[in-house]
Amino acid sequence: MRTSPSELLTPDALSMLLAIEETGSFAAAARQRGLVPSALTYRVRQIEDALDVLLFDRSSRQAKPTEAGKELLREAKRLIQDVDALANRVKRVATGWESVLTVAVDSIISRSVVMELCEGFLALNPPTRLRIRYETLSGTLAALTSGQADLAIGVFISPATHPEFMHQSLGELSFVYAIAPHHPLAKETEPLSDALLQKHRAVAVADSVPRGEGVTIGLLGGQDVLTVPDMPTKLEAQLRGLGGGFLPESMAKPYLDSGRLVAKKVSRVQRIHQVEYAWRNPQGKRLGHALSWWLSQLSQNRTKQALLQPHHRV
């Protein structure tokens, strides 16, 4: 009697297929999974027979997924995440501790302070596995709304429109237009007009939201743009004179004080953003111990201030 796909496509089998994709070979995946290569090969063939498709191209030394295999692997990742989320919910109900806590952190937030918070949390020796992911602009909130994060730190776009989320202020973040002292704009008379700025390259941070248009801040139509992945890289590009742009004043200050950056007044209104942190708070359910610990730390004024302070050495 032929085995049905539903009997073979277990979470363990899906993890095995993902291991083949990750390692690039059946032999390496077998070692990773603690199996003999023949056993792993047999299980893959069982799945292929049940689906009546070829999942991996074996014509070369490296096992490459076929188009059908790629589709299955994409869904396998999603299904395993769903299983992990289910296990997380079950464990939280049973013990009060989440099995996994994922924190999305915007690139304007001090990474060293985030690591200090991680250090304090892990010192508790909690049963919760901690995951930190860095995002930019609307991607920070998107990680929360999509269910990929439990807590988002450094949210610019208010989550007030999402009733299942709670949010609190971290503080205000002022931005300053900064350029390297050898940049042509450094010698221009203030305030710099939009027409003048448009003639020079801007350095912009790419929105990390996975789909959709995302958010663009401070750019002018028709302006040459150097796009970078995060705020630390934007700072580095502007220090090298690759373009100009707005930086958080707290981030730029050490470089302005040392002369490695020059602040210029612009004709447009000064940018001040309210920065928040947000978390999931389903009605009628208690918060897990891990999330409660992080929220307790974030409620302290010294922690809020530190998260928005300079985090790069001059």
PASEBA-1860 file (N, C-alpha, C; in nm, 3 decimals):
! residues 314
1> MRTSPSEL> 0.085/-0.120/0.000/0.000/0.000/0.000/0.088/0.125/0.000 ~ 0.059/0.218/-0.089/0.140/0.338/-0.103/0.117/0.433/0.015 ~ 0.227/0.485/0.070/0.217/0.578/0.183/0.173/0.715/0.132 ~ 0.082/0.779/0.202/0.031/0.909/0.160/0.130/1.019/0.198 ~ 0.131/1.130/0.123/0.222/1.241/0.156/0.203/1.294/0.297 ~ 0.079/1.297/0.345/0.053/1.352/0.478/0.120/1.269/0.588 ~ 0.139/1.140/0.563/0.207/1.055/0.661/0.357/1.077/0.661 ~ 0.410/1.116/0.546/0.556/1.131/0.533/0.605/1.272/0.563
9> LTPDALSM> 0.522/1.373/0.534/0.566/1.513/0.551/0.547/1.558/0.695 ~ 0.620/1.495/0.784/0.619/1.530/0.926/0.716/1.646/0.949 ~ 0.706/1.716/1.062/0.802/1.823/1.091/0.947/1.774/1.085 ~ 0.971/1.650/1.133/1.106/1.596/1.128/1.153/1.577/0.984 ~ 1.063/1.528/0.898/1.099/1.508/0.757/1.124/1.641/0.688 ~ 1.043/1.740/0.719/1.062/1.873/0.659/1.194/1.934/0.704 ~ 1.228/1.915/0.831/1.358/1.963/0.882/1.473/1.893/0.810 ~ 1.454/1.766/0.781/1.556/1.690/0.710/1.577/1.748/0.569
17> LLAIEETG> 1.468/1.779/0.500/1.479/1.837/0.366/1.545/1.975/0.370 ~ 1.513/2.052/0.471/1.576/2.184/0.486/1.725/2.169/0.515 ~ 1.763/2.063/0.587/1.904/2.039/0.616/1.981/2.008/0.487 ~ 1.917/1.937/0.395/1.982/1.908/0.266/2.005/2.038/0.190 ~ 1.904/2.125/0.189/1.919/2.254/0.121/2.029/2.336/0.186 ~ 2.033/2.337/0.319/2.130/2.418/0.392/2.273/2.370/0.371 ~ 2.294/2.239/0.378/2.430/2.183/0.368/2.474/2.161/0.224 ~ 2.378/2.145/0.133/2.412/2.127/-0.007/2.441/1.984/-0.049
25> SFAAAARQ> 2.428/1.890/0.044/2.451/1.750/0.007/2.376/1.657/0.101 ~ 2.347/1.538/0.049/2.279/1.436/0.130/2.370/1.389/0.243 ~ 2.500/1.370/0.212/2.594/1.319/0.311/2.609/1.415/0.428 ~ 2.623/1.546/0.397/2.639/1.645/0.503/2.513/1.656/0.587 ~ 2.398/1.650/0.521/2.272/1.656/0.595/2.255/1.534/0.684 ~ 2.299/1.417/0.636/2.291/1.295/0.717/2.376/1.308/0.842 ~ 2.497/1.365/0.827/2.584/1.385/0.945/2.519/1.481/1.043 ~ 2.461/1.587/0.991/2.397/1.685/1.077/2.279/1.626/1.153
33> RGLVPSAL> 2.207/1.536/1.087/2.088/1.477/1.147/2.117/1.349/1.225 ~ 2.243/1.303/1.224/2.278/1.181/1.295/2.225/1.056/1.228 ~ 2.220/1.057/1.094/2.171/0.943/1.017/2.282/0.890/0.926 ~ 2.269/0.766/0.886/2.359/0.714/0.783/2.305/0.765/0.650 ~ 2.390/0.797/0.553/2.344/0.854/0.426/2.237/0.771/0.356 ~ 2.248/0.639/0.363/2.149/0.555/0.294/2.011/0.571/0.354 ~ 2.003/0.589/0.486/1.874/0.606/0.552/1.809/0.737/0.510 ~ 1.892/0.843/0.504/1.839/0.973/0.464/1.792/0.968/0.318
41> TYRVRQIE> 1.874/0.907/0.232/1.838/0.896/0.090/1.707/0.819/0.073 ~ 1.689/0.714/0.150/1.568/0.634/0.142/1.445/0.716/0.181 ~ 1.457/0.797/0.287/1.345/0.878/0.331/1.307/0.984/0.227 ~ 1.409/1.042/0.162/1.382/1.141/0.058/1.310/1.075/-0.059 ~ 1.355/0.957/-0.098/1.291/0.886/-0.208/1.146/0.850/-0.176 ~ 1.121/0.814/-0.049/0.983/0.784/-0.007/0.893/0.907/-0.028 ~ 0.945/1.023/0.011/0.867/1.147/-0.004/0.846/1.178/-0.152 ~ 0.950/1.164/-0.231/0.940/1.190/-0.375/0.840/1.096/-0.442
49> DALDVLLF> 0.844/0.970/-0.402/0.750/0.872/-0.460/0.606/0.907/-0.423 ~ 0.587/0.948/-0.297/0.451/0.980/-0.252/0.396/1.103/-0.325 ~ 0.486/1.200/-0.352/0.444/1.322/-0.421/0.449/1.308/-0.573 ~ 0.521/1.204/-0.617/0.541/1.180/-0.760/0.615/1.298/-0.826 ~ 0.714/1.350/-0.755/0.799/1.458/-0.810/0.943/1.433/-0.766 ~ 1.036/1.497/-0.835/1.176/1.494/-0.796/1.204/1.623/-0.719 ~ 1.251/1.609/-0.596/1.273/1.726/-0.510/1.414/1.782/-0.522 ~ 1.512/1.695/-0.550/1.651/1.740/-0.559/1.715/1.687/-0.687
57> DRSSRQAK> 1.792/1.773/-0.753/1.868/1.734/-0.872/1.997/1.670/-0.824 ~ 2.016/1.543/-0.855/2.133/1.469/-0.808/2.239/1.453/-0.919 ~ 2.228/1.530/-1.028/2.319/1.513/-1.140/2.459/1.567/-1.112 ~ 2.472/1.651/-1.012/2.604/1.703/-0.974/2.635/1.661/-0.831 ~ 2.754/1.696/-0.785/2.795/1.659/-0.649/2.711/1.729/-0.544 ~ 2.659/1.847/-0.579/2.579/1.922/-0.484/2.431/1.896/-0.509 ~ 2.357/1.872/-0.401/2.213/1.847/-0.413/2.140/1.980/-0.424 ~ 2.087/2.008/-0.544/2.017/2.134/-0.566/1.867/2.107/-0.578
65> PTEAGKEL> 1.785/2.186/-0.507/1.640/2.166/-0.516/1.589/2.193/-0.657 ~ 1.497/2.111/-0.702/1.426/2.139/-0.827/1.324/2.250/-0.799 ~ 1.253/2.295/-0.903/1.151/2.397/-0.882/1.043/2.347/-0.785 ~ 1.006/2.219/-0.801/0.908/2.160/-0.709/0.966/2.154/-0.568 ~ 1.094/2.120/-0.560/1.160/2.114/-0.430/1.166/2.249/-0.362 ~ 1.194/2.354/-0.440/1.200/2.489/-0.384/1.066/2.530/-0.324 ~ 0.958/2.494/-0.394/0.825/2.528/-0.344/0.795/2.454/-0.213 ~ 0.831/2.327/-0.208/0.810/2.250/-0.085/0.893/2.306/0.029
73> LREAKRLI> 1.018/2.344/0.001/1.106/2.397/0.105/1.057/2.531/0.158 ~ 1.002/2.613/0.067/0.944/2.741/0.114/0.830/2.716/0.211 ~ 0.742/2.623/0.175/0.630/2.592/0.264/0.677/2.522/0.390 ~ 0.783/2.442/0.378/0.837/2.370/0.494/0.883/2.469/0.601 ~ 0.951/2.576/0.558/0.997/2.677/0.653/0.879/2.741/0.725 ~ 0.775/2.772/0.649/0.656/2.834/0.710/0.588/2.739/0.807 ~ 0.574/2.611/0.768/0.507/2.513/0.854/0.584/2.490/0.984 ~ 0.717/2.486/0.973/0.798/2.466/1.094/0.787/2.587/1.186
81> QDVDALAN> 0.781/2.707/1.127/0.760/2.827/1.209/0.625/2.820/1.280 ~ 0.524/2.769/1.208/0.391/2.756/1.270/0.394/2.656/1.386 ~ 0.467/2.547/1.366/0.480/2.446/1.472/0.552/2.506/1.593 ~ 0.659/2.583/1.565/0.732/2.649/1.675/0.642/2.746/1.750 ~ 0.559/2.821/1.673/0.468/2.916/1.736/0.366/2.845/1.823 ~ 0.317/2.731/1.775/0.222/2.651/1.853/0.287/2.601/1.982 ~ 0.409/2.549/1.968/0.481/2.501/2.087/0.504/2.615/2.186 ~ 0.533/2.733/2.130/0.554/2.851/2.215/0.429/2.883/2.295
89> RVKRVATG> 0.314/2.882/2.227/0.188/2.913/2.296/0.156/2.809/2.402 ~ 0.177/2.681/2.369/0.148/2.574/2.465/0.236/2.586/2.588 ~ 0.365/2.611/2.566/0.456/2.621/2.680/0.424/2.743/2.766 ~ 0.385/2.853/2.699/0.352/2.973/2.775/0.232/2.948/2.865 ~ 0.133/2.876/2.812/0.015/2.844/2.892/0.053/2.756/3.010 ~ 0.145/2.661/2.986/0.179/2.564/3.090/0.270/2.620/3.197 ~ 0.367/2.703/3.158/0.470/2.748/3.253/0.475/2.898/3.274 ~ 0.415/2.973/3.183/0.426/3.118/3.191/0.547/3.172/3.119
97> WESVLTVA> 0.640/3.081/3.081/0.759/3.123/3.005/0.740/3.088/2.857 ~ 0.772/3.181/2.768/0.769/3.154/2.626/0.886/3.062/2.589 ~ 0.864/2.972/2.496/0.976/2.889/2.451/1.073/2.971/2.367 ~ 1.021/3.071/2.294/1.103/3.162/2.214/1.048/3.303/2.228 ~ 1.136/3.401/2.242/1.096/3.541/2.239/1.179/3.609/2.130 ~ 1.110/3.667/2.032/1.179/3.735/1.923/1.161/3.886/1.938 ~ 1.273/3.957/1.938/1.273/4.102/1.954/1.324/4.165/1.825 ~ 1.240/4.248/1.761/1.281/4.322/1.642/1.334/4.458/1.687
105> VDSIISRS> 1.454/4.493/1.641/1.521/4.615/1.685/1.552/4.702/1.563 ~ 1.508/4.826/1.566/1.538/4.917/1.455/1.686/4.957/1.458 ~ 1.739/4.991/1.341/1.883/5.019/1.333/1.923/5.153/1.395 ~ 1.825/5.234/1.439/1.860/5.358/1.510/1.885/5.331/1.658 ~ 1.852/5.211/1.705/1.865/5.176/1.846/2.008/5.129/1.875 ~ 2.059/5.167/1.991/2.194/5.128/2.030/2.206/4.976/2.045 ~ 2.288/4.916/1.961/2.303/4.771/1.964/2.377/4.725/2.090 ~ 2.470/4.809/2.138/2.542/4.770/2.259/2.449/4.765/2.379
113> VVMELCEG> 2.352/4.857/2.385/2.255/4.855/2.496/2.162/4.735/2.482 ~ 2.125/4.702/2.359/2.043/4.582/2.337/2.118/4.458/2.386 ~ 2.247/4.451/2.358/2.327/4.336/2.405/2.337/4.335/2.557 ~ 2.341/4.452/2.619/2.341/4.457/2.766/2.210/4.402/2.821 ~ 2.100/4.435/2.755/1.970/4.381/2.796/1.967/4.230/2.777 ~ 2.022/4.183/2.665/2.029/4.038/2.641/2.110/3.970/2.751 ~ 2.221/4.034/2.788/2.307/3.978/2.893/2.231/3.966/3.025 ~ 2.155/4.071/3.059/2.078/4.067/3.183/1.969/3.963/3.179
121> FLALNPPT> 1.905/3.949/3.064/1.797/3.849/3.051/1.853/3.708/3.061 ~ 1.960/3.680/2.988/2.016/3.545/2.985/2.080/3.507/3.120 ~ 2.117/3.608/3.199/2.171/3.580/3.332/2.067/3.517/3.423 ~ 1.939/3.532/3.386/1.831/3.469/3.463/1.825/3.319/3.438 ~ 1.899/3.274/3.337/1.895/3.133/3.293/1.751/3.090/3.264 ~ 1.682/3.167/3.179/1.540/3.139/3.153/1.524/3.020/3.058 ~ 1.409/2.956/3.056/1.383/2.848/2.960/1.350/2.902/2.822 ~ 1.347/3.033/2.808/1.311/3.098/2.681/1.434/3.120/2.594
129> RLRIRYET> 1.426/3.077/2.469/1.531/3.108/2.371/1.508/3.249/2.318 ~ 1.613/3.326/2.308/1.602/3.465/2.268/1.650/3.484/2.124 ~ 1.571/3.555/2.046/1.609/3.586/1.908/1.603/3.737/1.887 ~ 1.711/3.794/1.835/1.718/3.936/1.804/1.727/3.950/1.653 ~ 1.644/4.036/1.596/1.650/4.062/1.453/1.651/4.214/1.432 ~ 1.737/4.259/1.342/1.748/4.403/1.316/1.667/4.440/1.193 ~ 1.591/4.548/1.205/1.503/4.595/1.099/1.526/4.745/1.079 ~ 1.458/4.800/0.978/1.471/4.942/0.949/1.335/4.999/0.910
137> LSGTLAAL> 1.305/5.119/0.963/1.183/5.192/0.932/1.058/5.106/0.954 ~ 0.970/5.095/0.855/0.844/5.023/0.878/0.864/4.874/0.894 ~ 0.984/4.822/0.857/1.012/4.680/0.875/1.010/4.639/1.021 ~ 1.039/4.734/1.112/1.040/4.702/1.255/0.899/4.669/1.303 ~ 0.803/4.753/1.267/0.665/4.725/1.305/0.609/4.607/1.226 ~ 0.650/4.594/1.099/0.601/4.484/1.015/0.639/4.348/1.074 ~ 0.756/4.340/1.137/0.797/4.214/1.200/0.701/4.176/1.312 ~ 0.648/4.278/1.379/0.553/4.253/1.488/0.416/4.217/1.431
145> TSGQADLA> 0.367/4.295/1.336/0.232/4.273/1.283/0.222/4.141/1.205 ~ 0.334/4.095/1.149/0.332/3.970/1.074/0.344/3.848/1.164 ~ 0.369/3.870/1.293/0.385/3.759/1.386/0.526/3.706/1.394 ~ 0.622/3.772/1.326/0.760/3.726/1.328/0.836/3.777/1.450 ~ 0.778/3.869/1.523/0.840/3.921/1.645/0.734/3.939/1.752 ~ 0.777/3.929/1.877/0.687/3.948/1.991/0.697/4.089/2.048 ~ 0.812/4.153/2.022/0.841/4.286/2.074/0.918/4.363/1.968 ~ 0.881/4.488/1.945/0.950/4.573/1.848/1.001/4.697/1.919
153> IGVFISPA> 1.131/4.724/1.907/1.194/4.838/1.974/1.243/4.936/1.867 ~ 1.193/5.061/1.874/1.235/5.160/1.776/1.134/5.177/1.665 ~ 1.006/5.177/1.701/0.899/5.188/1.602/0.872/5.336/1.575 ~ 0.876/5.374/1.447/0.847/5.512/1.407/0.699/5.530/1.374 ~ 0.639/5.426/1.317/0.500/5.435/1.274/0.412/5.382/1.387 ~ 0.321/5.464/1.434/0.243/5.427/1.552/0.160/5.301/1.526 ~ 0.168/5.203/1.617/0.086/5.081/1.604/-0.054/5.098/1.661 ~ -0.097/5.223/1.685/-0.226/5.247/1.749/-0.342/5.192/1.668
161> THPEFMHQ> -0.322/5.180/1.537/-0.431/5.130/1.452/-0.448/4.980/1.465 ~ -0.359/4.913/1.538/-0.367/4.769/1.557/-0.412/4.742/1.701 ~ -0.539/4.711/1.722/-0.591/4.698/1.859/-0.526/4.587/1.940 ~ -0.464/4.488/1.873/-0.403/4.378/1.948/-0.263/4.413/1.999 ~ -0.216/4.533/1.969/-0.082/4.575/2.011/-0.090/4.684/2.117 ~ 0.007/4.680/2.207/0.026/4.787/2.305/0.156/4.858/2.267 ~ 0.166/4.986/2.303/0.288/5.059/2.270/0.314/5.168/2.373 ~ 0.442/5.199/2.391/0.485/5.304/2.483/0.599/5.383/2.417
169> SLGELSFV> 0.617/5.504/2.463/0.720/5.590/2.405/0.859/5.558/2.460 ~ 0.957/5.558/2.370/1.097/5.554/2.413/1.152/5.695/2.430 ~ 1.096/5.788/2.353/1.140/5.926/2.359/1.140/5.989/2.221 ~ 1.181/6.115/2.216/1.189/6.186/2.090/1.330/6.176/2.033 ~ 1.336/6.169/1.901/1.464/6.160/1.833/1.471/6.274/1.731 ~ 1.565/6.367/1.753/1.586/6.476/1.660/1.688/6.436/1.554 ~ 1.666/6.483/1.432/1.757/6.452/1.323/1.828/6.579/1.277 ~ 1.951/6.564/1.234/2.032/6.675/1.186/2.087/6.640/1.049
177> YAIAPHHP> 2.090/6.739/0.959/2.149/6.715/0.827/2.300/6.725/0.842 ~ 2.370/6.617/0.810/2.515/6.610/0.835/2.589/6.564/0.711 ~ 2.707/6.620/0.691/2.794/6.584/0.579/2.938/6.584/0.627 ~ 3.025/6.521/0.550/3.168/6.522/0.579/3.223/6.662/0.552 ~ 3.327/6.705/0.624/3.381/6.840/0.604/3.436/6.864/0.463 ~ 3.473/6.756/0.392/3.525/6.773/0.257/3.415/6.764/0.150 ~ 3.290/6.749/0.192/3.178/6.743/0.098/3.152/6.884/0.043 ~ 3.114/6.897/-0.085/3.091/7.030/-0.144/2.989/7.114/-0.069
185> LAKETEPL> 2.888/7.052/-0.008/2.786/7.128/0.062/2.837/7.192/0.191 ~ 2.953/7.147/0.239/3.006/7.199/0.365/3.038/7.348/0.355 ~ 3.066/7.397/0.233/3.104/7.537/0.215/2.987/7.625/0.170 ~ 2.870/7.564/0.152/2.755/7.639/0.105/2.690/7.721/0.218 ~ 2.628/7.832/0.180/2.563/7.920/0.276/2.433/7.857/0.326 ~ 2.410/7.867/0.455/2.289/7.814/0.517/2.177/7.917/0.513 ~ 2.050/7.872/0.516/2.007/7.732/0.513/2.014/7.675/0.372 ~ 2.042/7.546/0.362/2.051/7.479/0.233/1.909/7.457/0.179
193> SDALLQKH> 1.885/7.500/0.057/1.752/7.485/-0.003/1.735/7.345/-0.060 ~ 1.611/7.306/-0.082/1.583/7.176/-0.143/1.644/7.168/-0.283 ~ 1.641/7.281/-0.356/1.697/7.283/-0.491/1.846/7.255/-0.488 ~ 1.915/7.306/-0.386/2.058/7.281/-0.375/2.085/7.137/-0.332 ~ 2.009/7.088/-0.235/2.028/6.950/-0.188/2.004/6.851/-0.301 ~ 1.910/6.882/-0.388/1.873/6.790/-0.496/1.989/6.767/-0.592 ~ 2.082/6.859/-0.598/2.196/6.847/-0.689/2.304/6.753/-0.636 ~ 2.289/6.711/-0.512/2.392/6.628/-0.449/2.333/6.495/-0.403
201> RAVAVADS> 2.415/6.393/-0.404/2.371/6.258/-0.367/2.327/6.252/-0.222 ~ 2.218/6.182/-0.199/2.169/6.155/-0.063/2.203/6.012/-0.025 ~ 2.227/5.991/0.103/2.245/5.855/0.155/2.117/5.819/0.229 ~ 2.055/5.710/0.188/1.926/5.670/0.245/1.931/5.528/0.296 ~ 1.854/5.502/0.400/1.843/5.368/0.455/1.727/5.296/0.388 ~ 1.751/5.174/0.342/1.645/5.096/0.278/1.548/5.044/0.383 ~ 1.421/5.056/0.354/1.318/5.001/0.441/1.327/4.848/0.436 ~ 1.327/4.784/0.553/1.342/4.638/0.557/1.209/4.564/0.549
209> VPRGEGVT> 1.098/4.636/0.527/0.970/4.567/0.516/0.978/4.470/0.398 ~ 0.936/4.343/0.416/0.957/4.241/0.314/0.876/4.258/0.188 ~ 0.764/4.327/0.195/0.683/4.344/0.074/0.612/4.479/0.082 ~ 0.569/4.528/-0.032/0.505/4.658/-0.036/0.607/4.767/-0.062 ~ 0.564/4.892/-0.056/0.649/5.004/-0.091/0.740/5.048/0.023 ~ 0.700/5.022/0.147/0.781/5.065/0.258/0.774/5.216/0.276 ~ 0.874/5.271/0.346/0.875/5.413/0.380/1.004/5.476/0.333 ~ 0.996/5.596/0.280/1.113/5.674/0.242/1.105/5.807/0.316
217> IGLLGGQD> 1.213/5.847/0.383/1.211/5.968/0.464/1.323/6.061/0.419 ~ 1.288/6.189/0.393/1.388/6.292/0.370/1.447/6.299/0.231 ~ 1.395/6.224/0.133/1.450/6.226/-0.002/1.372/6.322/-0.091 ~ 1.441/6.375/-0.193/1.380/6.467/-0.288/1.365/6.398/-0.422 ~ 1.258/6.430/-0.495/1.235/6.369/-0.625/1.347/6.399/-0.723 ~ 1.395/6.296/-0.791/1.501/6.313/-0.890/1.641/6.318/-0.833 ~ 1.656/6.306/-0.703/1.787/6.314/-0.639/1.862/6.183/-0.652 ~ 1.994/6.191/-0.678/2.077/6.071/-0.679/2.082/6.015/-0.537
225> VLTVPDMP> 2.069/5.884/-0.525/2.059/5.823/-0.392/2.152/5.703/-0.381 ~ 2.227/5.697/-0.273/2.302/5.579/-0.234/2.220/5.512/-0.124 ~ 2.172/5.391/-0.150/2.087/5.322/-0.053/2.169/5.219/0.023 ~ 2.159/5.223/0.155/2.235/5.133/0.243/2.137/5.057/0.333 ~ 2.182/4.945/0.395/2.088/4.860/0.467/2.047/4.906/0.605 ~ 2.128/4.990/0.671/2.093/5.028/0.807/2.158/5.161/0.844 ~ 2.122/5.213/0.961/2.170/5.343/1.003/2.321/5.347/1.030 ~ 2.382/5.245/1.091/2.527/5.248/1.107/2.601/5.259/0.973
233> TKLEAQLR> 2.551/5.192/0.869/2.614/5.200/0.738/2.592/5.337/0.677 ~ 2.476/5.396/0.700/2.449/5.533/0.653/2.547/5.631/0.715 ~ 2.570/5.617/0.844/2.668/5.702/0.913/2.806/5.687/0.850 ~ 2.849/5.564/0.825/2.980/5.538/0.767/2.991/5.602/0.628 ~ 2.885/5.590/0.548/2.886/5.648/0.413/2.899/5.800/0.419 ~ 2.829/5.863/0.512/2.836/6.009/0.523/2.970/6.055/0.578 ~ 3.030/5.977/0.664/3.165/6.010/0.713/3.267/6.008/0.599 ~ 3.243/5.922/0.501/3.334/5.911/0.387/3.302/6.012/0.276
241> GLGGGFLP> 3.199/6.093/0.297/3.166/6.193/0.198/3.093/6.141/0.077 ~ 3.030/6.022/0.090/2.961/5.961/-0.023/2.825/6.025/-0.049 ~ 2.782/6.111/0.040/2.654/6.178/0.024/2.616/6.247/0.154 ~ 2.504/6.316/0.151/2.454/6.382/0.269/2.323/6.321/0.312 ~ 2.276/6.362/0.428/2.148/6.309/0.475/2.126/6.339/0.621 ~ 2.006/6.306/0.664/1.969/6.328/0.804/2.011/6.209/0.889 ~ 2.071/6.239/1.003/2.113/6.138/1.101/2.051/6.173/1.236 ~ 2.023/6.071/1.319/1.980/6.103/1.455/2.086/6.192/1.522
249> ESMAKPYL> 2.043/6.300/1.584/2.137/6.394/1.643/2.226/6.327/1.746 ~ 2.169/6.234/1.823/2.248/6.165/1.925/2.356/6.079/1.861 ~ 2.328/6.021/1.743/2.427/5.939/1.674/2.536/6.026/1.611 ~ 2.497/6.141/1.558/2.592/6.227/1.488/2.680/6.310/1.582 ~ 2.631/6.337/1.704/2.698/6.432/1.793/2.847/6.404/1.816 ~ 2.890/6.280/1.847/3.033/6.259/1.869/3.118/6.297/1.748 ~ 3.064/6.276/1.628/3.138/6.307/1.506/3.132/6.455/1.473 ~ 3.022/6.521/1.511/3.014/6.666/1.496/3.113/6.733/1.591
257> DSGRLVAK> 3.121/6.681/1.715/3.213/6.737/1.814/3.359/6.721/1.772 ~ 3.390/6.609/1.706/3.529/6.582/1.666/3.565/6.644/1.532 ~ 3.463/6.697/1.461/3.489/6.758/1.331/3.484/6.663/1.214 ~ 3.450/6.538/1.238/3.443/6.441/1.128/3.313/6.454/1.049 ~ 3.216/6.523/1.107/3.093/6.558/1.038/3.064/6.706/1.060 ~ 2.992/6.766/0.966/2.951/6.905/0.977/2.798/6.910/0.968 ~ 2.735/6.977/1.063/2.589/6.993/1.059/2.555/7.118/0.979 ~ 2.455/7.106/0.893/2.412/7.219/0.812/2.262/7.242/0.832
265> KVSRVQRI> 2.225/7.367/0.847/2.083/7.400/0.856/2.022/7.392/0.716 ~ 1.900/7.341/0.710/1.830/7.329/0.582/1.701/7.409/0.589 ~ 1.647/7.441/0.473/1.528/7.526/0.468/1.403/7.456/0.517 ~ 1.401/7.324/0.509/1.282/7.252/0.554/1.277/7.245/0.707 ~ 1.161/7.211/0.760/1.141/7.207/0.905/1.226/7.096/0.966 ~ 1.284/7.121/1.085/1.364/7.021/1.153/1.281/6.896/1.181 ~ 1.344/6.781/1.157/1.274/6.655/1.176/1.288/6.605/1.319 ~ 1.175/6.583/1.384/1.172/6.524/1.518/1.072/6.410/1.515
273> HQVEYAWR> 1.117/6.291/1.551/1.029/6.173/1.545/1.006/6.118/1.685 ~ 0.885/6.074/1.709/0.853/6.002/1.831/0.886/5.855/1.809 ~ 0.970/5.801/1.894/1.012/5.661/1.882/0.943/5.580/1.991 ~ 0.890/5.464/1.953/0.813/5.383/2.048/0.863/5.239/2.050 ~ 0.816/5.166/2.149/0.831/5.020/2.146/0.690/4.962/2.156 ~ 0.671/4.847/2.093/0.536/4.790/2.085/0.545/4.639/2.104 ~ 0.434/4.582/2.152/0.433/4.439/2.176/0.292/4.384/2.157 ~ 0.287/4.253/2.135/0.159/4.186/2.120/0.094/4.168/2.257
281> NPQGKRLG> -0.032/4.198/2.266/-0.103/4.182/2.393/-0.245/4.135/2.366 ~ -0.259/4.008/2.326/-0.393/3.955/2.296/-0.484/3.971/2.416 ~ -0.605/4.016/2.393/-0.698/4.039/2.503/-0.731/3.908/2.574 ~ -0.736/3.917/2.706/-0.773/3.801/2.786/-0.661/3.704/2.814 ~ -0.538/3.735/2.768/-0.425/3.645/2.789/-0.315/3.717/2.867 ~ -0.252/3.647/2.958/-0.144/3.705/3.036/-0.017/3.708/2.955 ~ 0.065/3.809/2.981/0.195/3.817/2.914/0.288/3.710/2.970 ~ 0.373/3.657/2.883/0.473/3.561/2.928/0.579/3.628/3.015
289> HALSWWLS> 0.650/3.547/3.093/0.751/3.602/3.184/0.864/3.672/3.109 ~ 0.904/3.618/2.994/1.015/3.677/2.919/0.977/3.816/2.868 ~ 0.862/3.827/2.804/0.819/3.957/2.753/0.799/4.056/2.868 ~ 0.745/4.008/2.979/0.725/4.095/3.096/0.858/4.151/3.145 ~ 0.963/4.068/3.144/1.095/4.115/3.188/1.144/4.227/3.097 ~ 1.134/4.207/2.967/1.181/4.308/2.872/1.100/4.437/2.887 ~ 0.969/4.426/2.905/0.887/4.546/2.920/0.922/4.620/3.048 ~ 0.957/4.547/3.152/0.997/4.609/3.277/1.125/4.692/3.257
297> QLSQNRTK> 1.219/4.636/3.182/1.344/4.708/3.155/1.319/4.832/3.069 ~ 1.233/4.816/2.969/1.208/4.927/2.876/1.128/5.039/2.941 ~ 1.061/5.011/3.050/0.983/5.115/3.118/1.072/5.209/3.200 ~ 1.198/5.172/3.219/1.289/5.254/3.299/1.349/5.366/3.213 ~ 1.344/5.487/3.265/1.390/5.603/3.189/1.536/5.591/3.147 ~ 1.621/5.537/3.233/1.763/5.526/3.198/1.784/5.431/3.082 ~ 1.700/5.326/3.076/1.710/5.232/2.963/1.664/5.299/2.835 ~ 1.555/5.372/2.842/1.505/5.443/2.724/1.609/5.540/2.670
305> QALLQPHH> 1.669/5.618/2.760/1.769/5.716/2.718/1.889/5.648/2.656 ~ 1.933/5.538/2.718/2.052/5.468/2.667/2.028/5.410/2.528 ~ 1.907/5.360/2.504/1.877/5.299/2.374/1.882/5.400/2.261 ~ 1.859/5.529/2.292/1.858/5.633/2.189/1.985/5.716/2.189 ~ 2.084/5.677/2.269/2.208/5.752/2.278/2.307/5.706/2.172 ~ 2.415/5.783/2.152/2.518/5.746/2.054/2.570/5.605/2.081 ~ 2.592/5.529/1.977/2.642/5.393/1.995/2.752/5.360/1.896 ~ 2.830/5.462/1.861/2.945/5.440/1.774/3.062/5.518/1.830
313> RV> 3.177/5.455/1.835/3.295/5.524/1.884/3.359/5.606/1.773 ~ 3.402/5.725/1.810/3.468/5.813/1.714/3.610/5.766/1.687
END
